[in-house]
Amino acid sequence: MRHLPWLLVGGRALLAPALIILLEAGALGDRLVLAIYLVAFATDYFDGAIARKLGVATPALRHADSAADTVFHVALGWVTWRLHPEEVRASAAAFLAFLATSAVWYLLDAFRWKKLAGFHAWSAKSFSVAIMVWAVALYSGLGAGPLLSVAFAIGTLANVEGVAISLTLRRHSSDVPTILHALELRRSAGAT
């Protein structure tokens, strides 16, 4: 049981190439994308919940979780570009803002921490929920309207908070729910 969170993270990472292979084989339709996405979303929730319950929520697992999320969502983005290019084009400005803030945060963390930060902030979780709402709306056929732009706006704000957290902390921490928590960690570190 102690390895189950790792298996869930690894399984989610493997869903990314599965999406691409199915797309290139011409076997990927909206319903299958939705099914794969929902499996990925469920594994993202349960890997952390199970790890905390079993007491195995290590920084290494948290970093692997963040990396698996990134790999999966890049694959989902590519699939969406190929299956629904109009959806991506309609959200281009919001996507570019998200991409720019992501690049700043990744570069900052590479320089500052020598790895992806993986703070698992509440704002990042809000971004995940916003992407889930968009993906379900688009791939179930309900129509996504401006949901992808809204999700990218939430993601941009999450990235800005991630940058602020990274700049605030004096030493790396895997779980920092908000910038307020980062400020408290900084105050605590200064007091010792």
C-alpha positions in Angstrom: 0.0 0.0 0.0 2.9 2.4 0.7 3.7 2.4 -3.0 0.2 3.2 -4.2 0.7 7.0 -4.4 3.8 6.5 -6.5 1.8 4.1 -8.8 -0.9 6.7 -9.2 1.6 9.4 -10.0 3.4 7.1 -12.5 0.1 6.0 -14.0 -0.9 9.7 -14.6 2.4 10.4 -16.2 1.8 7.4 -18.6 -1.6 8.8 -19.6 0.3 11.7 -21.4 2.0 9.5 -24.0 -1.2 7.4 -24.2 -3.1 10.5 -25.3 -0.5 11.3 -28.0 -0.3 7.7 -29.3 -4.1 7.5 -29.5 -4.2 10.9 -31.2 -1.6 9.9 -33.8 -3.3 6.6 -34.4 -6.6 8.4 -35.2 -8.3 6.6 -32.3 -8.8 9.6 -30.0 -12.3 11.2 -29.8 -13.8 13.6 -27.4 -15.3 10.9 -25.2 -12.1 9.0 -24.8 -10.2 12.3 -24.0 -12.8 13.0 -21.3 -12.5 9.5 -19.9 -8.7 9.7 -19.8 -8.8 13.2 -18.3 -11.2 12.1 -15.5 -8.9 9.2 -14.7 -5.9 11.6 -14.5 -7.9 14.0 -12.3 -8.9 11.2 -10.0 -5.4 9.9 -9.7 -4.2 13.5 -9.0 -6.6 13.7 -6.1 -6.1 10.3 -4.7 -2.3 10.1 -4.8 -2.1 12.9 -2.3 -5.0 11.8 -0.1 -3.6 8.3 0.1 -0.1 9.5 0.7 -1.2 11.7 3.6 -3.3 8.9 5.1 -0.4 6.4 4.9 2.2 9.0 6.1 4.3 8.8 2.9 3.7 12.3 1.5 7.4 13.0 1.0 8.8 16.0 -0.9 10.0 13.6 -3.6 6.4 12.4 -4.1 5.1 16.0 -4.1 7.7 16.9 -6.8 6.9 13.8 -8.9 3.2 14.7 -8.6 3.8 18.2 -9.9 5.9 16.9 -12.8 3.3 14.3 -13.7 0.6 17.0 -13.7 2.7 19.2 -16.0 3.5 16.4 -18.4 -0.2 15.3 -18.6 -1.5 18.8 -19.1 1.0 19.6 -21.8 -0.2 16.4 -23.6 -3.8 17.5 -23.1 -3.0 20.9 -24.5 -1.5 19.3 -27.6 -4.5 17.0 -28.0 -6.8 20.0 -27.7 -4.8 22.0 -30.2 -5.2 19.1 -32.7 -8.9 18.2 -32.0 -10.2 21.7 -31.2 -7.8 24.4 -32.5 -10.5 27.0 -32.4 -10.7 26.5 -28.6 -7.0 27.2 -28.3 -7.0 30.2 -30.7 -10.0 31.8 -28.8 -7.9 31.7 -25.6 -4.5 32.7 -27.1 -4.1 35.9 -25.0 -4.9 34.2 -21.8 -2.7 31.3 -22.7 0.3 33.6 -23.4 -0.1 35.3 -20.1 -0.2 31.9 -18.3 2.8 30.7 -20.3 4.8 33.8 -19.5 4.1 33.6 -15.8 4.8 29.8 -15.8 8.2 30.4 -17.5 9.1 33.1 -14.9 8.2 30.8 -12.1 10.0 27.7 -13.5 13.1 29.8 -14.2 13.0 31.3 -10.7 12.6 27.9 -9.1 15.4 26.4 -11.2 17.7 29.1 -10.1 16.5 29.4 -6.5 15.7 25.8 -5.5 17.4 23.8 -8.3 14.0 22.1 -8.9 10.3 22.7 -9.5 8.9 24.1 -6.3 5.6 22.2 -6.1 4.1 24.3 -3.3 0.6 22.8 -3.9 -0.9 26.2 -3.1 -4.7 26.6 -2.9 -4.5 28.8 -6.0 -2.9 26.0 -8.0 -5.6 23.7 -6.8 -8.2 26.2 -8.0 -6.5 26.2 -11.4 -6.8 22.4 -11.5 -10.5 22.6 -10.8 -10.9 25.3 -13.4 -9.2 23.1 -16.0 -11.4 20.2 -15.0 -14.5 22.3 -15.5 -13.3 23.4 -18.9 -12.2 19.9 -20.0 -15.5 18.3 -18.9 -17.5 21.1 -20.7 -15.5 20.8 -23.9 -15.0 17.1 -24.2 -18.5 16.2 -23.0 -19.9 18.3 -25.8 -21.6 20.9 -23.6 -19.5 23.7 -25.1 -16.7 25.5 -23.2 -17.4 29.1 -24.2 -14.8 31.3 -22.3 -14.0 28.6 -19.7 -10.5 28.0 -21.0 -9.7 31.7 -20.9 -11.0 31.9 -17.3 -9.0 28.8 -16.4 -5.8 30.4 -17.8 -6.5 33.6 -15.9 -6.8 31.6 -12.7 -3.6 29.8 -13.6 -1.8 33.1 -14.2 -2.8 34.3 -10.8 -1.7 31.0 -9.3 1.7 31.4 -11.1 2.0 34.9 -9.7 1.4 33.6 -6.2 3.9 30.8 -6.8 6.5 33.4 -7.7 5.6 35.4 -4.6 5.9 32.3 -2.4 9.2 31.3 -4.0 10.6 34.8 -3.4 9.3 35.0 0.2 10.5 31.6 1.5 14.0 31.4 3.0 14.2 27.7 2.4 12.2 25.4 0.2 9.0 23.8 1.5 6.7 21.4 -0.4 3.4 22.5 1.0 2.6 26.2 1.2 -1.1 26.8 0.9 -0.9 30.6 0.3 1.4 33.6 0.3 0.2 34.3 3.8 1.5 30.9 4.9 4.8 31.7 3.2 5.1 35.0 5.1 4.4 33.1 8.3 7.1 30.5 7.5 9.5 33.4 6.8 8.7 35.0 10.1 9.1 31.7 11.9 12.5 31.1 10.2 13.7 34.6 11.1 12.7 34.0 14.8 14.8 30.9 15.2 
